[in-house]
């Protein structure tokens, strides 16, 4: 069985447990904009367990099988300085034949706008499924970004009764408007 772990921002506590408990062979990360205690713990675990770490950036393609690949769409080498951890989350697509799923990490409006400008006049952002950025936070999922992705399904990962009130009602309304083509 292939277990591929892709970290979409510097670290989240759960991934450390995955690395400790499972037989992970390789981890793929983006360039780190700043180090924190979780990243240091990550480095310690991968060194102890001799887990390979691949660092990817925009333009990289990882071929998993003949018809399955991961296309890294963001970030480039130059990182966004504003909210450096969230706005430099890995944004990537998993592609299988005509199916695509876009993962957006915790990017916010500034990163979405940068991504939109990078892929202007292309359909590269289009995806069957969108993993909505930043748990449906009000700082993400701007109208033009969700229009460019034009997903059939939008997934939002949130905890019940979370302290941030995610997902944001405006984000939900944008997704509903997209579904109903009210843009």
Buried (B, 14 or more C-beta within 10 A) or exposed (E): EEEBBBBBBBBEEEBBEBBEEEEBEBBBBBBBBEEEEBBEBBBEBBEEEEBEBEEBBBEBEBEEEEEBBBBBBBBBEEBBEEBBBBBBBBBBBBBEEEEBBBBBBBBBBBBBBBBBEBBEEEEBBBBBBBBBBBBBBBBBBBEEBBBBBEBEEBEBEBEEEEEEEBBBEEBBEBBEBBEEEEE
